[in-house]
């Protein structure tokens, strides 16, 4: 399974990469800005993108919309501290598979990525 990480925090990206690497997930790219994420995702063509709502200089929604339009088979798992109902509704409504809170659902990320990958390949 190929995964791209889009988060403005290098520390979070490192922590998520380490956790997913332990589950035989191949991290195919990382970015901290919306445009860097879009370019990297479209180039790498991952199965799943782990995406934060806040990126350096923009939002994850910009990334989700652009990639869903260009490559609709790529699945998204939103992983953010901004996890209020309005954020969840907006991102899930735009086609994200799952929305997880970094503070309370960190341990569910690997399972969410695996499930999202399965949906993407169906």
Secondary structure, DSSP 8 states (H G I E B T S, - for coil): -EEEEE-S-HHHHHHHHHHHHTTT-EEEEEESBHHHHHHHHHHH--SEEEE-SEEBTEEHHHHHHHHHHH-TT-EEEEEES--SHHHHHHHHHTT-SEEEETTT-GGGHHHHHHHHHHHHT-
